[in-house]
Amino acid sequence: MVGNRLLGRIVACNGSRATISALAEGGQTALTELWAVGRLISISVGRNRLVALVYSMSTDQQSWVENHDTVFRIEVELLGEVNVSADGRETFSAGITDYPHLGAIAHRIRASDLAKVYDTGKNDVCTIGKLTQDETLDATIHVPSMLEKHFAIVGTTGVGKSTSVTLLLHKAIQADPRLRVLILDPHNEFASAFGDLAVVIDTDTLDLPFWLFRLEEFAEVVFRGRPPVAEEMDILRDLIPEAKRAFRGTSENGLMRRATEKSSVTADTPVPFRIADLLALVDERIGRLEGRAEKPHLRSLKVKIMSAINDPRYHFMFSSNTITDTILDTIARIFRIPGEGKPVTTFQLAGIPSEVVNSVASVLCRMAFEIGLWSNGGVHMLVVCEEAHRYVPADPKLGFTPTRQAIARIAKEGRKYGVSLGIITQRPGELDPTILSQCSTIFAMRLANEHDQEIIRSAIPNSSSSTTSFISSIGNGEAIAFGEAVAVPMRMRFTRVEADRLPKTNGTGVKVTDETPQSVDLRSIVSRMRAISGPDISGFQNSYLASQSQGTLPTGYEDAPYEDEEDYIDTLQAAAARPATAPAPEPYRPDMLPGAQSAYEPSTQERFETIRRELTSEPPRPAADPYRQPARPAPAFGEQQEHRREGSSIREQLLKKPLSSLIRR
């Protein structure tokens, strides 16, 4: 033991790994923590110093005896070496030129060597955190390398993936002003993470015209995520181009179509068309005499299309009554070109129907790749897929094929055209391994599932079981970074993100609100579930403001205090529904109950009193409470029958008695 170094000796070496024997004199543990699992150590070989990673530790006797010497055995993996040139310059290089001999001294790594190990050798690096082994050293990455060949962040729920993504994207935007970021946000949590740098698109503000969808994507909407019927797909493939030509005002016959085959539109061409024209073409085919076999398919297809355009959840696709060519506006808004100082688009997918989420994701990823392809490098696109295993699952039978193809195209060819991919998932085992293998930089956070850990090991060619053996036990906010953006595998802790930039969801422990189960408005919740917007009160609001300026407000609303805008709107709605002088509410009566008689029926005696007063012109007596029955003794059985017989018919009573008996003398 020299100074603050616990010395050891090499006792075995096989080329990529070595075994070190060290001694803890008198059972002292003051310096043994310097060789904990996951730390780097140094091995002296001549003028050079090898760098090795500790991945396993044990004692010779598998026991510990107090106040006695204890022998350690440390298993390490050789990562590289610090070369000392003739002029004294020291540089780190991966790989080993001179392997350690038996008896070579191993000791704690120097802070200067540790800095050289994680130095990428490039100037345009950014700091994303601190090294776990030494909190005084910054953890840096090379952002262009990370974006050029894609990156992935994997980790189980709650380890800080979303916070880490927020930090990395902020660093990427600072490093590349031409970068445009599209976040596919299935949990609506990134809206608060970028503030003025982002535009949030949700179901209320989304305008993605149906004619931007390719045939398979449009069929995913029409067939509600179910496998399409082949005959109906053939009908769409034939009729959609005709509807597009009808919109353009060209009715091409067979000869003209052959002459313009090179410029003809197809069902996949992003050209506007009207659903009314498509339905008219379907009706035209139904009305033909020939083609009896296809008529059931035509009727079925028409019902599906009508059901889709009448579904309020698909309002973002079929909202425009007047179809116009708005592709420029759509691309400019979604992909932030030119951007106006807001390079990030947070695309909230939580409110979109689950059966068409894959179709929408396919459209966005496909258009992002084409923008990078045809912009000649003028725009750098970054598509971030949260919960990526939903879109590109490992099982090829699952998922939506166009979405898988669009994301795979970005992963395989995107770096040639400045289109990058960011993969975020908590289940790498359920993600397509081809997509993950295309990500050259991976931030592996805590993973408890053994299968997921094995996927990470297989996806990183340069890693071994030693570098990933402790993934299951690292802390929250901590990660092991591999790949092109770092020099060597680096265990680091991400910098904390400011509170106003934290991703937030509507979970029970995150969102701070004054609403309680007693005060929440169920009507608004049901309206959102039914995708029905609230009442339009703009007309009444204008009249209300005009009456306010003239001093003619409805009674009861002249000096009403408003706590906020919602309170003001509720007051307007109440004033619209209530007249200026509202009548007093009707008192409760027993006949208001369900199943009660609709009107009160007076007794026979009361009817006689009414007829007598009409004949004698006597003023009416003060009315008694008709709902209060006087207490009377229960009649005997014979009296009940007599009373029921006497009160059975008023007409019989009048005929039996003379009229003079009804008049008081």
C-alpha positions as CSV (number, residue, x, y, z in Angstrom):
1,M,0.0,0.0,0.0
2,V,1.7,3.2,-1.2
3,G,0.1,6.6,-0.4
4,N,-3.6,6.2,-1.2
5,R,-3.2,3.3,-3.6
6,L,-4.1,-0.3,-2.7
7,L,-1.5,-2.3,-4.7
8,G,-2.1,-5.6,-6.4
9,R,-0.3,-8.0,-8.7
10,I,-1.3,-9.7,-11.9
11,V,-1.6,-13.4,-11.3
12,A,-3.4,-14.4,-14.5
13,C,-4.1,-12.9,-18.0
14,N,-5.7,-14.4,-21.0
15,G,-5.5,-11.5,-23.5
16,S,-8.8,-9.7,-22.9
17,R,-9.1,-10.2,-19.1
18,A,-6.8,-10.5,-16.2
19,T,-6.9,-11.5,-12.5
20,I,-5.3,-9.4,-9.8
21,S,-4.3,-10.5,-6.3
22,A,-4.3,-7.9,-3.6
23,L,-3.8,-7.9,0.2
24,A,-5.8,-6.1,2.9
25,E,-3.3,-5.9,5.8
26,G,-4.8,-6.6,9.2
27,G,-8.4,-6.7,7.8
28,Q,-8.3,-2.9,7.0
29,T,-10.9,-1.7,4.6
30,A,-10.1,2.0,4.3
31,L,-9.0,1.7,0.7
32,T,-10.6,-1.5,-0.5
33,E,-13.6,0.5,-1.9
34,L,-11.3,2.0,-4.5
35,W,-11.6,-1.3,-6.5
36,A,-15.4,-1.7,-6.4
37,V,-17.2,-3.2,-9.4
38,G,-17.6,-0.8,-12.3
39,R,-14.4,1.2,-11.5
40,L,-11.4,1.6,-13.6
41,I,-7.9,0.7,-12.4
42,S,-4.4,1.1,-13.8
43,I,-1.7,-1.6,-14.5
44,S,1.9,-0.5,-15.0
45,V,3.6,-2.0,-18.0
46,G,6.9,-0.3,-18.7
47,R,6.3,3.4,-19.5
48,N,2.7,2.7,-20.4
49,R,-0.2,2.2,-18.1
50,L,-3.0,-0.2,-19.0
51,V,-6.6,0.7,-18.1
52,A,-8.9,-2.1,-16.9
53,L,-12.5,-2.3,-15.7
54,V,-13.3,-4.2,-12.5
55,Y,-16.3,-6.6,-13.0
56,S,-15.9,-9.2,-10.2
57,M,-14.3,-9.4,-6.8
58,S,-13.9,-12.2,-4.2
59,T,-11.6,-13.3,-1.4
60,D,-9.3,-16.4,-1.5
61,Q,-11.0,-18.1,1.4
62,Q,-14.5,-16.9,0.7
63,S,-14.5,-15.5,4.3
64,W,-13.4,-12.5,6.3
65,V,-11.3,-12.6,9.5
66,E,-11.0,-9.5,11.6
67,N,-7.5,-8.3,12.4
68,H,-6.0,-10.7,9.9
69,D,-4.6,-10.3,6.4
70,T,-7.2,-11.0,3.7
71,V,-6.3,-11.8,0.1
72,F,-8.5,-10.3,-2.7
73,R,-9.0,-11.7,-6.2
74,I,-10.2,-9.0,-8.7
75,E,-11.3,-9.9,-12.2
76,V,-10.8,-7.1,-14.7
77,E,-11.3,-6.5,-18.4
78,L,-8.6,-4.7,-20.3
79,L,-9.9,-1.7,-22.2
80,G,-6.9,0.2,-23.5
81,E,-3.7,1.9,-22.5
82,V,-2.2,5.3,-21.9
83,N,0.9,5.7,-24.1
84,V,3.8,7.9,-23.1
85,S,5.7,9.3,-26.0
86,A,9.4,10.2,-26.1
87,D,8.6,13.9,-25.6
88,G,6.4,13.0,-22.5
89,R,3.0,13.4,-24.1
90,E,0.4,11.0,-22.9
91,T,-2.5,9.8,-25.0
92,F,-5.1,7.1,-24.5
93,S,-5.9,4.5,-27.2
94,A,-8.2,1.6,-27.2
95,G,-6.6,-1.8,-27.6
96,I,-3.5,-3.3,-26.0
97,T,0.0,-3.2,-27.5
98,D,2.0,-4.6,-24.6
99,Y,0.1,-7.1,-22.3
100,P,0.9,-7.2,-18.6
101,H,3.3,-9.8,-17.3
102,L,2.7,-11.9,-14.2
103,G,3.5,-9.8,-11.2
104,A,2.8,-6.5,-12.9
105,I,1.7,-3.9,-10.4
106,A,-2.0,-2.8,-10.4
107,H,-3.2,0.2,-8.5
108,R,-5.8,3.0,-8.4
109,I,-6.0,5.0,-11.6
110,R,-4.8,8.5,-11.7
111,A,-7.3,11.3,-12.2
112,S,-5.4,12.6,-15.2
113,D,-5.5,9.1,-16.8
114,L,-9.2,8.9,-16.1
115,A,-9.8,12.2,-17.9
116,K,-7.7,10.9,-20.9
117,V,-9.7,7.7,-21.0
118,Y,-13.1,9.5,-21.5
119,D,-11.7,12.3,-23.7
120,T,-13.2,11.9,-27.2
121,G,-10.4,13.8,-28.7
122,K,-12.8,16.3,-30.3
123,N,-13.5,19.9,-29.6
124,D,-17.3,20.1,-30.2
125,V,-18.3,18.0,-27.2
126,C,-20.9,18.8,-24.6
127,T,-21.3,17.9,-20.9
128,I,-24.3,15.8,-19.9
129,G,-23.3,14.8,-16.4
130,K,-20.6,13.5,-14.1
131,L,-18.6,10.3,-14.0
132,T,-19.8,7.9,-11.3
133,Q,-16.3,7.0,-10.4
134,D,-15.1,10.6,-10.0
135,E,-17.7,13.3,-9.4
136,T,-15.1,16.0,-10.2
137,L,-14.8,14.9,-13.9
138,D,-17.4,15.7,-16.5
139,A,-19.2,13.1,-18.6
140,T,-19.0,14.4,-22.2
141,I,-20.3,13.2,-25.5
142,H,-19.8,14.1,-29.1
143,V,-23.3,15.2,-30.3
144,P,-22.7,15.0,-34.1
145,S,-21.5,11.4,-33.7
146,M,-24.6,10.6,-31.6
147,L,-26.9,12.1,-34.2
148,E,-25.2,10.8,-37.3
149,K,-25.6,7.2,-36.5
150,H,-28.7,7.3,-34.3
151,F,-29.0,6.7,-30.5
152,A,-31.1,4.8,-28.1
153,I,-32.0,5.1,-24.4
154,V,-33.2,2.0,-22.7
155,G,-34.3,1.4,-19.1
156,T,-37.1,0.2,-17.0
157,T,-39.9,2.4,-15.8
158,G,-39.0,5.2,-13.4
159,V,-35.3,5.3,-13.9
160,G,-35.3,8.8,-15.7
161,K,-35.4,8.0,-19.4
162,S,-37.7,11.0,-20.3
163,T,-35.6,13.4,-18.2
164,S,-32.4,12.1,-19.9
165,V,-34.0,12.5,-23.3
166,T,-34.9,16.1,-22.5
167,L,-31.3,16.9,-21.5
168,L,-29.8,15.3,-24.6
169,L,-32.2,17.1,-26.9
170,H,-31.5,20.4,-25.4
171,K,-27.8,19.8,-25.9
172,A,-28.4,18.6,-29.5
173,I,-30.4,21.8,-30.4
174,Q,-27.6,23.9,-29.0
175,A,-25.0,22.0,-31.0
176,D,-26.8,22.1,-34.4
177,P,-28.9,25.1,-35.3
178,R,-30.2,23.3,-38.4
179,L,-31.6,20.5,-36.4
180,R,-35.4,20.0,-36.3
181,V,-36.8,17.6,-33.8
182,L,-40.1,15.6,-34.0
183,I,-41.1,13.8,-30.8
184,L,-43.7,11.1,-31.1
185,D,-45.1,11.5,-27.6
186,P,-47.6,8.7,-26.7
187,H,-48.0,9.9,-23.0
188,N,-48.3,13.6,-23.6
189,E,-45.4,14.3,-21.3
190,F,-42.9,16.4,-23.3
191,A,-45.1,19.5,-23.7
192,S,-43.6,21.1,-20.7
193,A,-40.0,20.1,-21.3
194,F,-39.0,22.6,-24.0
195,G,-41.0,25.7,-23.3
196,D,-40.7,28.3,-26.0
197,L,-38.5,26.0,-28.1
198,A,-41.4,23.7,-29.0
199,V,-44.8,23.6,-30.7
200,V,-47.3,21.2,-29.2
201,I,-49.6,19.5,-31.6
202,D,-52.6,17.5,-30.1
203,T,-55.9,16.3,-31.4
204,D,-57.4,19.8,-31.1
205,T,-54.7,21.5,-33.1
206,L,-53.8,18.7,-35.5
207,D,-54.6,19.0,-39.1
208,L,-53.3,16.0,-41.0
209,P,-55.3,15.7,-44.3
210,F,-56.4,12.3,-45.3
211,W,-55.0,12.7,-48.8
212,L,-51.4,12.8,-47.3
213,F,-51.9,9.1,-46.4
214,R,-50.7,6.4,-48.7
215,L,-53.0,3.7,-49.7
216,E,-52.0,1.3,-46.9
217,E,-52.1,4.1,-44.4
218,F,-55.5,5.2,-45.5
219,A,-56.7,1.6,-45.4
220,E,-55.5,1.3,-41.8
221,V,-57.9,4.2,-41.0
222,V,-60.8,2.9,-43.0
223,F,-60.6,-0.7,-41.8
224,R,-59.9,0.4,-38.1
225,G,-56.7,-1.5,-37.7
226,R,-58.1,-4.8,-38.9
227,P,-56.7,-6.7,-41.9
228,P,-58.0,-5.1,-45.1
229,V,-60.2,-7.0,-47.5
230,A,-58.3,-7.7,-50.7
231,E,-61.3,-6.9,-53.0
232,E,-62.0,-3.6,-51.2
233,M,-58.3,-2.7,-51.4
234,D,-58.3,-3.2,-55.1
235,I,-61.4,-0.9,-55.4
236,L,-59.6,1.8,-53.4
237,R,-56.4,1.4,-55.5
238,D,-58.5,1.9,-58.7
239,L,-60.8,4.7,-57.5
240,I,-58.5,7.0,-55.5
241,P,-56.4,8.0,-58.6
242,E,-59.7,8.8,-60.4
243,A,-60.8,10.9,-57.5
244,K,-57.5,12.8,-57.6
245,R,-57.8,13.4,-61.3
246,A,-61.3,14.6,-60.8
247,F,-60.1,17.1,-58.2
248,R,-57.5,18.4,-60.6
249,G,-60.1,18.8,-63.3
250,T,-58.7,16.3,-65.7
251,S,-60.9,13.5,-66.9
252,E,-58.5,11.3,-68.8
253,N,-59.7,8.6,-71.2
254,G,-57.8,5.5,-72.0
255,L,-55.7,7.1,-74.9
256,M,-54.8,10.2,-72.9
257,R,-53.9,8.1,-69.9
258,R,-51.4,6.1,-72.0
259,A,-49.9,9.3,-73.2
260,T,-49.4,10.7,-69.7
261,E,-48.4,7.5,-67.9
262,K,-45.1,9.0,-66.8
263,S,-46.8,11.8,-65.0
264,S,-49.9,9.9,-63.8
265,V,-51.0,10.0,-60.2
266,T,-51.3,6.9,-58.1
267,A,-53.1,6.0,-54.9
268,D,-49.9,6.9,-53.0
269,T,-49.3,10.3,-54.6
270,P,-49.8,13.1,-52.0
271,V,-52.4,15.0,-54.2
272,P,-55.7,16.3,-52.7
273,F,-59.0,14.7,-53.5
274,R,-62.5,14.8,-52.2
275,I,-64.1,12.0,-50.2
276,A,-67.4,13.0,-52.0
277,D,-65.8,12.2,-55.3
278,L,-64.6,8.9,-54.0
279,L,-68.0,8.0,-52.8
280,A,-69.6,9.1,-56.0
281,L,-67.3,6.8,-57.9
282,V,-68.3,4.0,-55.6
283,D,-72.0,4.7,-56.2
284,E,-71.3,4.8,-59.9
285,R,-69.9,1.3,-59.8
286,I,-72.7,0.1,-57.6
287,G,-75.2,1.3,-60.2
288,R,-73.6,-0.5,-63.1
289,L,-75.3,-3.5,-64.5
290,E,-72.1,-5.5,-64.8
291,G,-70.0,-6.6,-61.8
292,R,-72.5,-8.2,-59.6
293,A,-69.8,-10.0,-57.6
294,E,-68.1,-6.8,-56.5
295,K,-71.3,-5.0,-55.4
296,P,-71.3,-6.4,-51.8
297,H,-67.7,-5.2,-51.5
298,L,-68.6,-1.8,-52.9
299,R,-71.4,-1.4,-50.4
300,S,-69.2,-2.6,-47.5
301,L,-66.5,-0.2,-48.5
302,K,-68.9,2.7,-48.7
303,V,-70.2,2.0,-45.2
304,K,-66.6,1.9,-43.8
305,I,-65.7,5.2,-45.4
306,M,-68.9,6.9,-44.2
307,S,-68.3,5.5,-40.7
308,A,-64.7,6.9,-40.7
309,I,-65.6,10.4,-41.9
310,N,-68.5,10.6,-39.4
311,D,-66.4,9.5,-36.5
312,P,-65.6,12.7,-34.4
313,R,-62.3,11.1,-33.3
314,Y,-61.0,11.3,-36.9
315,H,-61.7,15.0,-37.1
316,F,-58.0,15.7,-37.5
317,M,-58.2,14.0,-40.9
318,F,-61.5,14.9,-42.3
319,S,-62.1,18.3,-40.7
320,S,-61.7,20.5,-43.8
321,N,-64.9,21.0,-45.7
322,T,-63.2,22.7,-48.6
323,I,-60.3,20.6,-49.8
324,T,-57.2,22.6,-50.8
325,D,-53.6,21.8,-51.4
326,T,-52.3,22.6,-47.9
327,I,-49.2,20.3,-48.0
328,L,-46.8,23.3,-47.6
329,D,-48.6,24.6,-44.5
330,T,-48.7,21.1,-43.0
331,I,-45.0,20.4,-43.5
332,A,-44.0,23.9,-42.4
333,R,-46.0,23.6,-39.1
334,I,-45.2,20.0,-38.2
335,F,-41.5,19.9,-39.2
336,R,-40.7,23.5,-38.2
337,I,-39.5,24.9,-41.5
338,P,-38.3,27.6,-41.2
339,G,-39.2,27.1,-37.5
340,E,-39.4,30.7,-36.2
341,G,-37.2,29.9,-33.2
342,K,-39.1,26.8,-32.3
343,P,-37.2,23.8,-33.7
344,V,-39.0,21.1,-31.6
345,T,-42.4,19.6,-32.4
346,T,-44.1,17.6,-29.6
347,F,-46.6,15.4,-31.4
348,Q,-49.1,14.2,-28.7
349,L,-50.5,10.8,-29.7
350,A,-52.5,10.0,-26.5
351,G,-55.8,11.5,-27.9
352,I,-55.5,9.8,-31.3
353,P,-57.6,6.6,-31.7
354,S,-55.4,3.6,-31.0
355,E,-56.3,1.9,-34.3
356,V,-54.8,4.8,-36.3
357,V,-51.8,5.7,-34.2
358,N,-49.5,3.5,-36.3
359,S,-50.8,5.0,-39.5
360,V,-50.2,8.6,-38.2
361,A,-46.7,7.6,-37.1
362,S,-46.0,6.1,-40.5
363,V,-47.0,9.3,-42.3
364,L,-44.8,11.5,-40.0
365,C,-41.7,9.2,-40.2
366,R,-42.0,8.8,-44.0
367,M,-42.4,12.6,-44.5
368,A,-39.4,13.3,-42.2
369,F,-37.2,11.0,-44.3
370,E,-38.4,12.6,-47.5
371,I,-37.7,16.1,-46.2
372,G,-34.2,15.2,-45.4
373,L,-33.8,13.4,-48.7
374,W,-35.0,16.3,-50.9
375,S,-33.6,19.2,-48.9
376,N,-30.0,18.4,-50.0
377,G,-28.8,18.5,-46.4
378,G,-30.4,21.9,-45.7
379,V,-32.5,20.4,-42.9
380,H,-31.3,17.9,-40.3
381,M,-34.3,15.9,-39.0
382,L,-34.3,14.0,-35.7
383,V,-37.3,11.7,-35.1
384,V,-37.6,10.6,-31.4
385,C,-39.8,7.6,-30.9
386,E,-41.0,7.2,-27.3
387,E,-42.1,3.6,-26.5
388,A,-40.5,2.5,-29.8
389,H,-41.4,-1.2,-29.3
390,R,-45.0,-0.2,-30.1
391,Y,-44.1,0.8,-33.7
392,V,-41.3,-1.7,-34.5
393,P,-41.9,-4.8,-32.4
394,A,-39.6,-7.8,-32.5
395,D,-42.3,-10.0,-33.9
396,P,-42.6,-9.2,-37.6
397,K,-46.3,-10.4,-37.5
398,L,-47.1,-7.6,-35.0
399,G,-47.2,-3.9,-35.7
400,F,-48.0,-1.9,-38.8
401,T,-45.8,-2.7,-41.8
402,P,-45.6,0.8,-43.3
403,T,-44.6,2.2,-39.9
404,R,-41.9,-0.5,-39.5
405,Q,-40.6,0.3,-43.0
406,A,-40.5,4.0,-42.5
407,I,-38.6,3.8,-39.2
408,A,-36.3,1.1,-40.6
409,R,-35.5,3.3,-43.6
410,I,-34.4,6.1,-41.3
411,A,-32.3,3.7,-39.3
412,K,-30.6,2.2,-42.3
413,E,-30.3,5.2,-44.7
414,G,-31.1,8.3,-42.7
415,R,-27.4,9.2,-41.9
416,K,-26.8,9.7,-45.6
417,Y,-29.4,12.4,-45.8
418,G,-29.2,14.1,-42.4
419,V,-32.1,12.2,-40.8
420,S,-31.5,10.8,-37.4
421,L,-33.4,8.4,-35.1
422,G,-33.8,8.4,-31.4
423,I,-35.2,5.2,-29.8
424,I,-36.6,5.2,-26.3
425,T,-37.9,2.0,-24.9
426,Q,-38.3,0.2,-21.6
427,R,-38.4,-3.2,-23.2
428,P,-35.5,-3.6,-25.7
429,G,-36.4,-7.3,-25.8
430,E,-39.6,-6.5,-27.5
431,L,-37.9,-4.1,-30.0
432,D,-36.8,-5.1,-33.5
433,P,-33.1,-6.0,-33.0
434,T,-32.3,-4.7,-36.5
435,I,-33.4,-1.2,-35.5
436,L,-31.5,-1.3,-32.2
437,S,-28.3,-2.5,-33.9
438,Q,-28.4,0.5,-36.1
439,C,-28.2,2.8,-33.1
440,S,-24.4,3.4,-32.7
441,T,-24.8,5.2,-29.3
442,I,-26.7,3.5,-26.5
443,F,-27.5,4.9,-23.0
444,A,-28.3,1.8,-21.0
445,M,-30.1,2.7,-17.7
446,R,-31.3,0.2,-15.2
447,L,-32.7,-3.0,-16.7
448,A,-34.1,-5.7,-14.4
449,N,-35.2,-8.2,-17.1
450,E,-32.5,-10.7,-18.1
451,H,-33.7,-11.0,-21.6
452,D,-33.5,-7.2,-22.1
453,Q,-29.9,-7.2,-20.7
454,E,-29.0,-10.0,-23.2
455,I,-30.4,-7.9,-26.1
456,I,-28.2,-5.0,-25.1
457,R,-25.1,-7.2,-25.0
458,S,-25.9,-8.6,-28.4
459,A,-26.6,-5.1,-29.9
460,I,-23.3,-3.7,-28.8
461,P,-20.4,-5.6,-30.6
462,N,-17.6,-4.1,-28.5
463,S,-19.2,-4.8,-25.1
464,S,-19.0,-8.0,-23.1
465,S,-20.7,-9.4,-20.1
466,S,-18.3,-7.6,-17.8
467,T,-19.4,-4.1,-18.9
468,T,-23.1,-4.9,-18.7
469,S,-23.1,-7.1,-15.6
470,F,-24.2,-4.4,-13.3
471,I,-26.9,-2.8,-15.4
472,S,-29.6,-4.3,-13.2
473,S,-28.3,-2.5,-10.1
474,I,-27.3,1.1,-11.1
475,G,-29.3,4.0,-9.7
476,N,-31.9,6.3,-11.1
477,G,-30.5,8.9,-13.4
478,E,-27.4,6.8,-14.0
479,A,-26.5,5.1,-17.2
480,I,-23.7,3.2,-19.0
481,A,-23.0,4.9,-22.3
482,F,-21.6,2.9,-25.2
483,G,-20.8,3.7,-28.8
484,E,-19.6,6.3,-31.2
485,A,-20.4,9.4,-29.1
486,V,-18.0,8.3,-26.2
487,A,-14.4,7.0,-26.3
488,V,-15.0,4.0,-24.0
489,P,-18.0,2.6,-22.2
490,M,-18.7,5.2,-19.5
491,R,-20.7,4.9,-16.4
492,M,-22.1,8.3,-15.6
493,R,-24.9,10.2,-13.9
494,F,-27.0,12.6,-15.9
495,T,-27.2,16.3,-14.8
496,R,-30.4,17.2,-13.1
497,V,-32.8,19.1,-15.3
498,E,-34.4,22.3,-14.1
499,A,-37.9,21.9,-12.6
500,D,-39.6,23.9,-15.3
501,R,-38.1,21.6,-18.0
502,L,-39.1,18.3,-16.4
503,P,-41.4,16.1,-18.5
504,K,-44.8,16.0,-16.8
505,T,-47.7,13.7,-17.2
506,N,-51.2,13.6,-15.6
507,G,-50.2,11.0,-13.1
508,T,-51.4,11.0,-9.5
509,G,-48.1,12.1,-8.1
510,V,-46.9,14.6,-10.7
511,K,-49.6,17.1,-11.7
512,V,-50.4,19.8,-9.2
513,T,-53.9,21.0,-9.5
514,D,-56.7,22.4,-7.3
515,E,-59.3,19.9,-8.8
516,T,-60.6,17.2,-6.6
517,P,-63.1,14.3,-7.2
518,Q,-65.8,16.6,-5.7
519,S,-65.1,19.6,-8.1
520,V,-64.0,18.0,-11.3
521,D,-66.4,18.5,-14.2
522,L,-67.6,15.2,-15.5
523,R,-69.3,16.9,-18.5
524,S,-66.0,18.0,-19.9
525,I,-64.6,14.5,-19.3
526,V,-67.5,12.8,-21.1
527,S,-67.2,15.4,-24.0
528,R,-63.6,14.5,-24.4
529,M,-64.4,10.8,-24.4
530,R,-67.0,11.3,-27.1
531,A,-64.7,13.8,-29.0
532,I,-67.5,16.4,-28.9
533,S,-66.5,20.0,-28.5
534,G,-68.2,22.3,-26.0
535,P,-71.0,24.7,-26.9
536,D,-70.1,27.7,-29.0
537,I,-70.9,30.8,-26.9
538,S,-69.0,33.3,-29.0
539,G,-72.2,34.9,-30.2
540,F,-73.7,35.3,-26.8
541,Q,-70.4,36.5,-25.4
542,N,-70.3,39.3,-27.9
543,S,-73.9,40.3,-27.0
544,Y,-73.0,40.0,-23.3
545,L,-70.1,42.4,-23.7
546,A,-72.2,44.8,-25.7
547,S,-74.9,44.8,-23.0
548,Q,-72.3,45.3,-20.4
549,S,-71.1,48.4,-22.1
550,Q,-74.7,49.7,-22.3
551,G,-75.6,48.8,-18.7
552,T,-78.3,46.2,-19.6
553,L,-76.9,43.1,-18.1
554,P,-79.2,40.2,-17.2
555,T,-80.5,40.4,-13.6
556,G,-78.1,38.9,-11.2
557,Y,-75.0,39.3,-13.3
558,E,-74.2,43.0,-13.0
559,D,-71.4,42.7,-10.4
560,A,-70.6,39.1,-10.5
561,P,-66.9,38.5,-9.6
562,Y,-65.0,36.0,-11.8
563,E,-62.2,34.0,-10.5
564,D,-60.8,32.9,-13.8
565,E,-61.8,32.5,-17.5
566,E,-63.6,29.2,-16.8
567,D,-65.8,30.9,-14.2
568,Y,-66.6,33.7,-16.6
569,I,-67.6,31.2,-19.3
570,D,-69.8,29.3,-16.8
571,T,-71.5,32.6,-15.9
572,L,-72.2,33.3,-19.6
573,Q,-73.7,29.9,-20.2
574,A,-75.9,30.2,-17.1
575,A,-77.0,33.7,-18.2
576,A,-77.8,32.3,-21.7
577,A,-79.9,29.5,-20.3
578,R,-81.7,31.6,-17.7
579,P,-84.1,34.5,-18.5
580,A,-83.7,37.9,-16.9
581,T,-86.5,37.3,-14.4
582,A,-86.4,33.7,-13.6
583,P,-89.7,32.3,-12.1
584,A,-89.6,30.8,-8.7
585,P,-88.9,27.1,-8.8
586,E,-92.0,24.8,-8.6
587,P,-92.4,23.2,-5.1
588,Y,-92.0,19.5,-4.8
589,R,-95.0,17.3,-5.1
590,P,-95.3,13.6,-4.6
591,D,-96.6,13.1,-8.2
592,M,-93.2,14.3,-9.4
593,L,-91.7,10.9,-8.4
594,P,-91.3,8.3,-11.1
595,G,-94.3,6.1,-11.4
596,A,-96.6,8.6,-9.6
597,Q,-99.8,9.8,-11.1
598,S,-99.4,12.8,-13.4
599,A,-102.1,14.9,-11.8
600,Y,-103.8,15.1,-8.4
601,E,-107.3,13.4,-8.4
602,P,-109.7,15.0,-5.8
603,S,-112.0,12.9,-3.7
604,T,-115.8,12.5,-4.4
605,Q,-116.7,14.9,-1.6
606,E,-114.5,17.6,-3.0
607,R,-116.1,17.1,-6.5
608,F,-119.6,17.6,-4.9
609,E,-118.4,20.8,-3.2
610,T,-117.1,22.1,-6.5
611,I,-120.5,21.5,-8.3
612,R,-122.5,23.0,-5.4
613,R,-120.4,26.2,-5.5
614,E,-120.9,26.5,-9.2
615,L,-124.7,26.2,-8.8
616,T,-125.0,28.6,-5.8
617,S,-122.3,31.1,-6.9
618,E,-120.9,30.8,-3.4
619,P,-117.3,32.1,-3.1
620,P,-114.8,29.3,-2.7
621,R,-113.6,28.3,0.7
622,P,-109.9,28.5,1.6
623,A,-108.2,25.6,0.0
624,A,-106.8,23.0,2.2
625,D,-103.6,21.2,1.5
626,P,-104.7,18.6,-1.0
627,Y,-101.7,16.4,-0.1
628,R,-102.5,16.2,3.6
629,Q,-105.0,13.4,4.2
630,P,-107.0,13.7,7.5
631,A,-106.5,10.9,9.9
632,R,-109.5,8.6,10.0
633,P,-110.2,5.2,11.6
634,A,-109.9,2.3,9.3
635,P,-113.4,1.2,8.2
636,A,-114.7,-2.3,8.7
637,F,-114.7,-4.7,5.8
638,G,-118.4,-4.1,4.9
639,E,-117.9,-0.3,5.1
640,Q,-115.0,-0.5,2.8
641,Q,-117.1,-2.2,0.1
642,E,-119.9,0.4,0.6
643,H,-117.5,3.3,0.4
644,R,-115.9,1.9,-2.7
645,R,-119.3,1.4,-4.3
646,E,-120.5,4.9,-3.4
647,G,-117.4,6.6,-4.8
648,S,-117.2,4.5,-7.9
649,S,-119.0,6.9,-10.2
650,I,-120.0,10.5,-9.7
651,R,-122.6,10.3,-12.4
652,E,-124.5,7.6,-10.5
653,Q,-124.4,9.7,-7.4
654,L,-126.0,12.7,-9.2
655,L,-128.7,10.6,-10.8
656,K,-129.8,9.0,-7.5
657,K,-130.3,12.3,-5.6
658,P,-132.5,15.2,-6.6
659,L,-130.9,18.4,-7.6
660,S,-132.6,20.4,-4.7
661,S,-130.7,18.3,-2.2
662,L,-127.4,19.8,-3.4
663,I,-128.5,23.3,-2.7
664,R,-128.2,24.8,0.8
665,R,-131.3,26.6,2.0
